[in-house]
Amino acid sequence: MKIVVVTRNRNKASEIAAFFGKQAEIEHVTMDLPEIRHEDVGEIAQKKAEYAYNLIGRALIVDDTAFSIEGLGGFPGTCAAYVHETIGNRGILRLMEGVTNRRAYFETAIALATDTGIQVFRGRIEGMIVPPRGSTGFGYDPIFETGGRTLAELSLAEKTRISHRSLALAELKKWMLGQDKTVKW
């Protein structure tokens, strides 16, 4: 099976390829997708999938990820990519100075667009904001600890087993396996 992944982030495409391994061929299509402003990451992913499908015209997946920090009132939430591009992990850590509630979570929504419509699948992991550790991953991975390690301290294979994106992909995979074989990938 071939899965078209539409994203400008090659790291996301690599994680998706690692998740599916030899079970699927991943085609990475680099495209800037417009992002609506919404509090629900699933709504954003759905709109991105609609846009991409209208341009490409074949089955594809897109994702969107929120990064929410309890002690900052859920900030940056669905604006995670923009916030990371502008203030980065150092800026987040500066905002966290004196904040005792360091609980945070990642939530990813994977939107699958086919000729029959759009399905959205979600995954979420809980953790804590910590000083940066590790050298793998991308984005907020060095400051997000779950299970005693930051995501940047995990190999790609380890991260693929536990990440928010992998949990959403597992839901997608389960759905795909349950579909009738007339769905064209």
Buried (B, 14 or more C-beta within 10 A) or exposed (E): EEBBBBBEBEEBBBBBBBBBEEEBEBBBBEBEBEBEEBEBBBBBBBBBBBBBBEEBEBBBBBBBBBBBBBBBEBBBBBBBBEBBEEBBBEEBBEBBEEEEEBEBBBBBBBBBBBEEEBBBBBBBBEBBBBEBBBEBBBBBBBBBBBEEBBBBBBEBEBBBEBBBBBBBBBBBBEEBEEEEEEEEB
